Amino acid sequence: MKAWSYLLLLFIMITSCSGSSSSQNLTWYNNATISNITEDPDKPNEMVRVAIGISAQVFYISKKSPDYKTLIEKATQSLKKSKTYNIGIENKTNIIKEIKEVKNL
C-alpha cells in the first residue's frame, strides 16, 4: 500500500511539472509595444515580421501557427493603439509564440 502511495505521488509530481516546459522555452518582453508589422520578404507565405519597441528588435509570427489569427490581431492592436502586451519569444528562433494582456494591479 505504501509503495502505491509513493508511485502515485511520483506520478503526480512528474505530470504537474511537465506542463510548464513550453513556457520555460520563452523569453518574455514585458510591457512591450509593437512598432511595425510587415511581410517577411524572404518568406512572405510563411512569416510576418514584427518589430518590438523603439529599438525595433525584429521577431516573427508564423502564418502556419494555429494561433496566427489571435497573435496577428493582438500585434495589430498594439501597433494601431499603442497597447502594451507581454510578448513571449521562443528561444533560438525569434518566433513570437504568445502575446498576453498586461495585468494591471
N, C-alpha and C positions, 0 to 999 in steps of 0.2 A: 504494500500500500504506500509506504514511504517513497519507494522508487518511482511509482507512478506520479506522485505529487511533484517530485523533483523534475521528472521528464515534462510534466505539464507546465511547470514554472519555466523551465528552459525553453520550451516551445513558444510560450507567450512572450518571453523576452526577445527571442530571435525574430518573431514576426512583427513585434512592435517597433523594433529598430530598423527593419528592412524597408519600411515605407518611406523613410525620410532620406534615403540615399540620393534621390533625384534633386532635391533642393540643396544638398551639400555640393553638388556639381555646378552650382551657380555662383556668380559674383554679382552682388546687388549694388545698384546705383540708386540710393535713396533720395527722395525729393527731387527727381530729375525731370527736366522738361525737354521735349523733342524740338530740335531746331530746324530740321529738314527731313523730308521724305522724298526719295527719288527711286526710279527703277535702276537696278544694277546693270550697268552697260555690258558687263562681262557675262551675266546670266539673267537676262530680262524675263525669261519664263520661269525661273526658279526662285529669285530673291528680290527683295526690296531693300534698298539702302536707307538706313535711319541714322541721323546724326543726333547725338545727345549733348545738350549743354552748349555753353558759349565756346568752349574749346573744340566743339564739333568732333567728338570721338565717333567714329563710324562703326555701326553694327548692322546686323541684317535680320530680316524676318523672312523665314522660308515660306514660299507660296504653297509648298506641299505639306506644311504643318496642319494638323487637324484644328489647331487654334488660330489659324491665319486670320479669319474674319474678325474675331474678337481682338486680336493683337493689333491689327491694322486700324480698327475703329478707335481703340484707345490711343494709339500713336497719333492718329489724325486729330483727335480731340485735344491732345496735348499740344500739337503744333498750332492748331487754329485758335484755341482758347487759353494757351499758356498754362494748361492744367498740369500739375506735378503728379508723378507716379513713382512707385518703387519698381525698378526695372531689373529683372533677373537675366543675366547674360550667361550662356553656357560656357564653361571654362574651355579654353583652347580652340573654340570655333567662332567666337564673336557673333553667335546667333542668339537673338532675343527669344527666350522661352516663356517668360512670364512678365506681365505688367499688372501690378496690383495698385489698388487705391491707397493713397496715403491716409493713415488713420490719425485723425486729429484728436488730441487729448482733451 
